[in-house]
Amino acid sequence: ALAQRLPDQPETQQAENLSSSFSDPADHPTLPPAFATAGQQTGILLIGEERLAHSSLIRALRGFGCLVDYVPDGEVALSRLASEGYGFAFLDALSLGRQTLPLCRALRRRARALGQQNLSVVVIARQGDPLRRLLAWLAGCDAWMTLPLQRKRLGQYLRRTT
């Protein structure tokens, strides 16, 4: 069974220095009860540097009722994918850099080999460069989300793909 691996604890000093990933505080609607039930069945693998473990993104995903596992790099992500079933893999393009596209391909191949056809690979990036988006799509990325993320749109995407 999928379990939250990050304890709910006060954020560290390092996390307090990070700005929110969300563009507008008014963009934080309450969670519809029907989605909370559906979200609990969906695991999300969040891949990138440690700051993500205490970011507003992970809090928002948990607020949607999703179980979130954080891993620092692609190697650990591929290993975790083999032992757990996930509905989503969120890749932080800023921290993964040149590893982002090869990791998209590797996650897609691993998911197919494991019979996990429902894995949605999502790249989170600072920019929406059309060429990088196209390359990510060709590498197996299902969605490209630019920062700052809007909670409503994130929730709509999660509901649409679960």
Disulfide bonds with the S-S distance in Angstrom:
none
